[in-house]
């Protein structure tokens, strides 16, 4: 509790510092961006959106600002605005992996599975060790009826980190969908032993 209070106090001081700096330098995209991130950490979503918008008014070529703005829109349930923001990020930098990850998530939520697959695959290519990129691509594969692809990417993730429980769980689900229940059960047990609690309904 003490650490939480201390971190909260530090965040408030940081916000106060940024606001004071902005009083003297109101056109600084960096200051607006950092204040937006600080507000986001504090859970002040509308204030964070306002600051990130101001950052982009002063410098529209900031992919991280577009991506973080999109993430805030997604937290508000505004999927279309999230997609628009992240598409702007990859217009500026086509290889900006976080934008592709966010697009994969947003398109999954919107039910646009082919686009989710496209951006999930790109995110994984750009950040092959990213748990988020892996998880989104595996989810897109499963939801679009491609368990073989989900199994393949899950095996690759396990090769990189055999202790990554979600990869074992996703592989179990993919193998189950492929009719390989015995092999699936082995990976489900591995996921459970690593602390993953979801039950895929696999029986011996």
Phi and psi restraints in degrees (value plus and minus 20) as a CYANA .aco file:
   2 UNK   PHI     -84.1   -44.1
   2 UNK   PSI     -61.8   -21.8
   3 UNK   PHI     -84.1   -44.1
   3 UNK   PSI     -58.1   -18.1
   4 UNK   PHI     -82.6   -42.6
   4 UNK   PSI     -64.9   -24.9
   5 UNK   PHI     -83.1   -43.1
   5 UNK   PSI     -60.0   -20.0
   6 UNK   PHI     -85.4   -45.4
   6 UNK   PSI     -63.6   -23.6
   7 UNK   PHI     -85.4   -45.4
   7 UNK   PSI     -57.7   -17.7
   8 UNK   PHI     -83.3   -43.3
   8 UNK   PSI     -62.3   -22.3
   9 UNK   PHI     -85.7   -45.7
   9 UNK   PSI     -60.5   -20.5
  10 UNK   PHI     -83.8   -43.8
  10 UNK   PSI     -60.3   -20.3
  11 UNK   PHI     -85.0   -45.0
  11 UNK   PSI     -61.3   -21.3
  12 UNK   PHI     -83.0   -43.0
  12 UNK   PSI     -60.8   -20.8
  13 UNK   PHI     -85.1   -45.1
  13 UNK   PSI     -59.1   -19.1
  14 UNK   PHI     -84.6   -44.6
  14 UNK   PSI     -62.5   -22.5
  15 UNK   PHI     -82.2   -42.2
  15 UNK   PSI     -62.9   -22.9
  16 UNK   PHI     -81.4   -41.4
  16 UNK   PSI     -62.1   -22.1
  17 UNK   PHI     -81.9   -41.9
  17 UNK   PSI     -66.7   -26.7
  18 UNK   PHI     -83.7   -43.7
  18 UNK   PSI     -60.9   -20.9
  19 UNK   PHI     -84.7   -44.7
  19 UNK   PSI     -57.4   -17.4
  20 UNK   PHI     -86.4   -46.4
  20 UNK   PSI     -61.0   -21.0
  21 UNK   PHI     -83.3   -43.3
  21 UNK   PSI     -60.4   -20.4
  22 UNK   PHI     -87.6   -47.6
  22 UNK   PSI     -44.9    -4.9
  23 UNK   PHI     -81.4   -41.4
  23 UNK   PSI     -55.9   -15.9
  24 UNK   PHI    -114.3   -74.3
  24 UNK   PSI     -37.9     2.1
  25 UNK   PHI    -158.8  -118.8
  25 UNK   PSI      47.6    87.6
  26 UNK   PHI     -89.3   -49.3
  26 UNK   PSI     -33.4     6.6
  27 UNK   PHI    -116.6   -76.6
  27 UNK   PSI     -10.7    29.3
  28 UNK   PHI     -99.5   -59.5
  28 UNK   PSI      92.3   132.3
  29 UNK   PHI     -83.6   -43.6
  29 UNK   PSI     -57.9   -17.9
  30 UNK   PHI     -83.1   -43.1
  30 UNK   PSI     -63.6   -23.6
  31 UNK   PHI     -85.8   -45.8
  31 UNK   PSI     -63.0   -23.0
  32 UNK   PHI     -82.5   -42.5
  32 UNK   PSI     -61.0   -21.0
  33 UNK   PHI     -82.0   -42.0
  33 UNK   PSI     -69.1   -29.1
  34 UNK   PHI     -83.9   -43.9
  34 UNK   PSI     -56.5   -16.5
  35 UNK   PHI     -87.4   -47.4
  35 UNK   PSI     -57.6   -17.6
  36 UNK   PHI     -80.7   -40.7
  36 UNK   PSI     -63.5   -23.5
  37 UNK   PHI     -84.2   -44.2
  37 UNK   PSI     -59.4   -19.4
  38 UNK   PHI     -84.6   -44.6
  38 UNK   PSI     -64.3   -24.3
  39 UNK   PHI     -81.6   -41.6
  39 UNK   PSI     -58.8   -18.8
  40 UNK   PHI     -81.9   -41.9
  40 UNK   PSI     -64.5   -24.5
  41 UNK   PHI     -81.0   -41.0
  41 UNK   PSI     -51.4   -11.4
  42 UNK   PHI    -103.5   -63.5
  42 UNK   PSI     -27.3    12.7
  43 UNK   PHI      66.3   106.3
  43 UNK   PSI      -7.9    32.1
  44 UNK   PHI    -111.9   -71.9
  44 UNK   PSI      60.8   100.8
  45 UNK   PHI     -85.9   -45.9
  45 UNK   PSI     -67.4   -27.4
  46 UNK   PHI     -84.4   -44.4
  46 UNK   PSI     -59.5   -19.5
  47 UNK   PHI     -85.5   -45.5
  47 UNK   PSI     -59.0   -19.0
  48 UNK   PHI     -84.8   -44.8
  48 UNK   PSI     -63.1   -23.1
  49 UNK   PHI     -80.4   -40.4
  49 UNK   PSI     -63.5   -23.5
  50 UNK   PHI     -79.6   -39.6
  50 UNK   PSI     -64.3   -24.3
  51 UNK   PHI     -88.4   -48.4
  51 UNK   PSI     -60.3   -20.3
  52 UNK   PHI     -86.7   -46.7
  52 UNK   PSI     -56.2   -16.2
  53 UNK   PHI     -82.4   -42.4
  53 UNK   PSI     -61.2   -21.2
  54 UNK   PHI     -86.7   -46.7
  54 UNK   PSI     -57.7   -17.7
  55 UNK   PHI     -79.1   -39.1
  55 UNK   PSI     -62.7   -22.7
  56 UNK   PHI     -94.4   -54.4
  56 UNK   PSI     -45.1    -5.1
  57 UNK   PHI     -84.8   -44.8
  57 UNK   PSI     -57.1   -17.1
  58 UNK   PHI    -105.8   -65.8
  58 UNK   PSI     -45.5    -5.5
  59 UNK   PHI    -171.9  -131.9
  59 UNK   PSI      73.7   113.7
  60 UNK   PHI     -91.7   -51.7
  60 UNK   PSI     -28.6    11.4
  61 UNK   PHI    -120.0   -80.0
  61 UNK   PSI      30.6    70.6
  62 UNK   PHI    -140.0  -100.0
  62 UNK   PSI      70.5   110.5
  63 UNK   PHI     -72.4   -32.4
  63 UNK   PSI     -62.9   -22.9
  64 UNK   PHI     -81.4   -41.4
  64 UNK   PSI     -53.1   -13.1
  65 UNK   PHI     -87.5   -47.5
  65 UNK   PSI     -62.2   -22.2
  66 UNK   PHI     -82.6   -42.6
  66 UNK   PSI     -62.5   -22.5
  67 UNK   PHI     -86.1   -46.1
  67 UNK   PSI     -65.4   -25.4
  68 UNK   PHI     -87.1   -47.1
  68 UNK   PSI     -55.5   -15.5
  69 UNK   PHI     -83.3   -43.3
  69 UNK   PSI     -62.9   -22.9
  70 UNK   PHI     -81.6   -41.6
  70 UNK   PSI     -59.7   -19.7
  71 UNK   PHI     -82.3   -42.3
  71 UNK   PSI     -57.8   -17.8
  72 UNK   PHI     -87.7   -47.7
  72 UNK   PSI     -60.2   -20.2
  73 UNK   PHI     -80.6   -40.6
  73 UNK   PSI     -60.2   -20.2
  74 UNK   PHI     -84.5   -44.5
  74 UNK   PSI     -57.9   -17.9
  75 UNK   PHI     -83.6   -43.6
  75 UNK   PSI     -46.7    -6.7
  76 UNK   PHI    -108.8   -68.8
  76 UNK   PSI     -20.4    19.6
  77 UNK   PHI      61.9   101.9
  77 UNK   PSI      -5.3    34.7
  78 UNK   PHI    -119.5   -79.5
  78 UNK   PSI      56.9    96.9
  79 UNK   PHI     -83.0   -43.0
  79 UNK   PSI     -61.1   -21.1
  80 UNK   PHI     -82.8   -42.8
  80 UNK   PSI     -63.2   -23.2
  81 UNK   PHI     -85.0   -45.0
  81 UNK   PSI     -55.8   -15.8
  82 UNK   PHI     -81.1   -41.1
  82 UNK   PSI     -66.7   -26.7
  83 UNK   PHI     -81.7   -41.7
  83 UNK   PSI     -64.8   -24.8
  84 UNK   PHI     -80.2   -40.2
  84 UNK   PSI     -62.6   -22.6
  85 UNK   PHI     -84.9   -44.9
  85 UNK   PSI     -62.7   -22.7
  86 UNK   PHI     -93.7   -53.7
  86 UNK   PSI     -50.3   -10.3
  87 UNK   PHI     -84.8   -44.8
  87 UNK   PSI     -55.6   -15.6
  88 UNK   PHI     -84.5   -44.5
  88 UNK   PSI     -57.3   -17.3
  89 UNK   PHI     -81.7   -41.7
  89 UNK   PSI     -63.0   -23.0
  90 UNK   PHI    -101.0   -61.0
  90 UNK   PSI     -34.3     5.7
  91 UNK   PHI     -85.5   -45.5
  91 UNK   PSI     -57.3   -17.3
  92 UNK   PHI     -97.8   -57.8
  92 UNK   PSI     -64.6   -24.6
  93 UNK   PHI    -158.0  -118.0
  93 UNK   PSI      77.2   117.2
  94 UNK   PHI     -81.1   -41.1
  94 UNK   PSI     -38.6     1.4
  95 UNK   PHI    -126.0   -86.0
  95 UNK   PSI       5.6    45.6
  96 UNK   PHI    -105.9   -65.9
  96 UNK   PSI      78.7   118.7
  97 UNK   PHI     -76.8   -36.8
  97 UNK   PSI     -62.6   -22.6
  98 UNK   PHI     -79.1   -39.1
  98 UNK   PSI     -52.6   -12.6
  99 UNK   PHI     -86.1   -46.1
  99 UNK   PSI     -60.9   -20.9
 100 UNK   PHI     -87.0   -47.0
 100 UNK   PSI     -58.4   -18.4
 101 UNK   PHI     -81.7   -41.7
 101 UNK   PSI     -65.8   -25.8
 102 UNK   PHI     -84.5   -44.5
 102 UNK   PSI     -57.1   -17.1
 103 UNK   PHI     -86.8   -46.8
 103 UNK   PSI     -59.0   -19.0
 104 UNK   PHI     -80.0   -40.0
 104 UNK   PSI     -64.6   -24.6
 105 UNK   PHI     -85.3   -45.3
 105 UNK   PSI     -65.7   -25.7
 106 UNK   PHI     -84.6   -44.6
 106 UNK   PSI     -62.7   -22.7
 107 UNK   PHI     -87.6   -47.6
 107 UNK   PSI     -53.5   -13.5
 108 UNK   PHI     -80.6   -40.6
 108 UNK   PSI     -65.7   -25.7
 109 UNK   PHI     -86.7   -46.7
 109 UNK   PSI     -50.6   -10.6
 110 UNK   PHI    -103.0   -63.0
 110 UNK   PSI     -26.6    13.4
 111 UNK   PHI      59.2    99.2
 111 UNK   PSI      -6.4    33.6
 112 UNK   PHI    -114.3   -74.3
 112 UNK   PSI      61.1   101.1
 113 UNK   PHI     -90.2   -50.2
 113 UNK   PSI     -55.2   -15.2
 114 UNK   PHI     -85.2   -45.2
 114 UNK   PSI     -60.6   -20.6
 115 UNK   PHI     -89.1   -49.1
 115 UNK   PSI     -56.1   -16.1
 116 UNK   PHI     -82.2   -42.2
 116 UNK   PSI     -62.4   -22.4
 117 UNK   PHI     -82.1   -42.1
 117 UNK   PSI     -65.2   -25.2
 118 UNK   PHI     -78.3   -38.3
 118 UNK   PSI     -69.7   -29.7
 119 UNK   PHI     -98.5   -58.5
 119 UNK   PSI     -49.6    -9.6
 120 UNK   PHI     -85.1   -45.1
 120 UNK   PSI     -62.2   -22.2
 121 UNK   PHI     -84.1   -44.1
 121 UNK   PSI     -62.1   -22.1
 122 UNK   PHI     -84.5   -44.5
 122 UNK   PSI     -62.8   -22.8
 123 UNK   PHI     -80.8   -40.8
 123 UNK   PSI     -60.7   -20.7
 124 UNK   PHI     -88.8   -48.8
 124 UNK   PSI     -55.3   -15.3
 125 UNK   PHI     -85.3   -45.3
 125 UNK   PSI     -59.6   -19.6
 126 UNK   PHI     -98.7   -58.7
 126 UNK   PSI     -48.9    -8.9
 127 UNK   PHI    -156.8  -116.8
 127 UNK   PSI      51.9    91.9
 128 UNK   PHI     -82.4   -42.4
 128 UNK   PSI     -41.6    -1.6
 129 UNK   PHI    -116.3   -76.3
 129 UNK   PSI     -13.2    26.8
 130 UNK   PHI    -100.4   -60.4
 130 UNK   PSI      98.2   138.2
 131 UNK   PHI     -79.3   -39.3
 131 UNK   PSI     -57.7   -17.7
 132 UNK   PHI     -85.2   -45.2
 132 UNK   PSI     -66.1   -26.1
 133 UNK   PHI     -82.7   -42.7
 133 UNK   PSI     -63.3   -23.3
 134 UNK   PHI     -80.2   -40.2
 134 UNK   PSI     -70.0   -30.0
 135 UNK   PHI     -81.3   -41.3
 135 UNK   PSI     -61.3   -21.3
 136 UNK   PHI     -86.4   -46.4
 136 UNK   PSI     -62.2   -22.2
 137 UNK   PHI     -87.2   -47.2
 137 UNK   PSI     -61.5   -21.5
 138 UNK   PHI     -82.0   -42.0
 138 UNK   PSI     -61.6   -21.6
 139 UNK   PHI     -83.7   -43.7
 139 UNK   PSI     -62.0   -22.0
 140 UNK   PHI     -83.3   -43.3
 140 UNK   PSI     -60.1   -20.1
 141 UNK   PHI     -82.3   -42.3
 141 UNK   PSI     -66.3   -26.3
 142 UNK   PHI     -85.7   -45.7
 142 UNK   PSI     -64.6   -24.6
 143 UNK   PHI     -88.3   -48.3
 143 UNK   PSI     -44.6    -4.6
 144 UNK   PHI    -114.6   -74.6
 144 UNK   PSI      -9.9    30.1
 145 UNK   PHI      55.7    95.7
 145 UNK   PSI      13.6    53.6
 146 UNK   PHI    -139.9   -99.9
 146 UNK   PSI      45.8    85.8
 147 UNK   PHI     -83.6   -43.6
 147 UNK   PSI     -50.5   -10.5
 148 UNK   PHI     -82.6   -42.6
 148 UNK   PSI     -62.9   -22.9
 149 UNK   PHI     -86.5   -46.5
 149 UNK   PSI     -59.5   -19.5
 150 UNK   PHI     -83.1   -43.1
 150 UNK   PSI     -59.9   -19.9
 151 UNK   PHI     -84.8   -44.8
 151 UNK   PSI     -62.5   -22.5
 152 UNK   PHI     -81.8   -41.8
 152 UNK   PSI     -67.6   -27.6
 153 UNK   PHI     -90.6   -50.6
 153 UNK   PSI     -50.6   -10.6
 154 UNK   PHI     -86.7   -46.7
 154 UNK   PSI     -61.6   -21.6
 155 UNK   PHI     -82.9   -42.9
 155 UNK   PSI     -59.0   -19.0
 156 UNK   PHI     -84.8   -44.8
 156 UNK   PSI     -59.2   -19.2
 157 UNK   PHI     -86.9   -46.9
 157 UNK   PSI     -58.0   -18.0
 158 UNK   PHI     -86.2   -46.2
 158 UNK   PSI     -55.7   -15.7
 159 UNK   PHI     -81.2   -41.2
 159 UNK   PSI     -55.9   -15.9
 160 UNK   PHI     -95.3   -55.3
 160 UNK   PSI     -58.5   -18.5
 161 UNK   PHI    -171.0  -131.0
 161 UNK   PSI      77.8   117.8
 162 UNK   PHI     -92.5   -52.5
 162 UNK   PSI     -27.3    12.7
 163 UNK   PHI    -115.9   -75.9
 163 UNK   PSI     -14.9    25.1
 164 UNK   PHI    -102.2   -62.2
 164 UNK   PSI      76.5   116.5
 165 UNK   PHI     -77.0   -37.0
 165 UNK   PSI     -62.8   -22.8
 166 UNK   PHI     -78.2   -38.2
 166 UNK   PSI     -51.0   -11.0
 167 UNK   PHI     -87.6   -47.6
 167 UNK   PSI     -59.9   -19.9
 168 UNK   PHI     -86.1   -46.1
 168 UNK   PSI     -60.9   -20.9
 169 UNK   PHI     -83.8   -43.8
 169 UNK   PSI     -67.3   -27.3
 170 UNK   PHI     -84.3   -44.3
 170 UNK   PSI     -56.3   -16.3
 171 UNK   PHI     -85.2   -45.2
 171 UNK   PSI     -59.8   -19.8
 172 UNK   PHI     -79.8   -39.8
 172 UNK   PSI     -64.4   -24.4
 173 UNK   PHI     -85.3   -45.3
 173 UNK   PSI     -59.4   -19.4
 174 UNK   PHI     -86.5   -46.5
 174 UNK   PSI     -64.2   -24.2
 175 UNK   PHI     -84.7   -44.7
 175 UNK   PSI     -58.3   -18.3
 176 UNK   PHI     -79.9   -39.9
 176 UNK   PSI     -64.3   -24.3
 177 UNK   PHI     -85.1   -45.1
 177 UNK   PSI     -45.6    -5.6
 178 UNK   PHI    -107.3   -67.3
 178 UNK   PSI     -19.3    20.7
 179 UNK   PHI      63.5   103.5
 179 UNK   PSI      -4.4    35.6
 180 UNK   PHI    -124.8   -84.8
 180 UNK   PSI      48.1    88.1
 181 UNK   PHI     -85.1   -45.1
 181 UNK   PSI     -58.9   -18.9
 182 UNK   PHI     -85.6   -45.6
 182 UNK   PSI     -66.6   -26.6
 183 UNK   PHI     -85.3   -45.3
 183 UNK   PSI     -57.6   -17.6
 184 UNK   PHI     -81.0   -41.0
 184 UNK   PSI     -61.9   -21.9
 185 UNK   PHI     -81.3   -41.3
 185 UNK   PSI     -57.8   -17.8
 186 UNK   PHI     -81.1   -41.1
 186 UNK   PSI     -61.4   -21.4
 187 UNK   PHI     -96.2   -56.2
 187 UNK   PSI     -50.8   -10.8
 188 UNK   PHI     -83.7   -43.7
 188 UNK   PSI     -63.6   -23.6
 189 UNK   PHI     -83.0   -43.0
 189 UNK   PSI     -58.5   -18.5
 190 UNK   PHI     -83.8   -43.8
 190 UNK   PSI     -63.9   -23.9
 191 UNK   PHI     -81.5   -41.5
 191 UNK   PSI     -62.3   -22.3
 192 UNK   PHI     -84.3   -44.3
 192 UNK   PSI     -61.8   -21.8
 193 UNK   PHI     -85.1   -45.1
 193 UNK   PSI     -46.4    -6.4
 194 UNK   PHI    -108.2   -68.2
 194 UNK   PSI     -16.5    23.5
 195 UNK   PHI      84.1   124.1
 195 UNK   PSI     -15.4    24.6
 196 UNK   PHI    -104.2   -64.2
 196 UNK   PSI     105.4   145.4
 197 UNK   PHI    -120.3   -80.3
 197 UNK   PSI     -33.5     6.5
 198 UNK   PHI     -85.8   -45.8
 198 UNK   PSI     125.6   165.6
 199 UNK   PHI    -128.8   -88.8
 199 UNK   PSI      93.4   133.4
 200 UNK   PHI    -100.8   -60.8
 200 UNK   PSI     -20.0    20.0
 201 UNK   PHI      54.2    94.2
 201 UNK   PSI      12.2    52.2
 202 UNK   PHI    -111.8   -71.8
 202 UNK   PSI     112.6   152.6
 203 UNK   PHI    -139.8   -99.8
 203 UNK   PSI     133.2   173.2
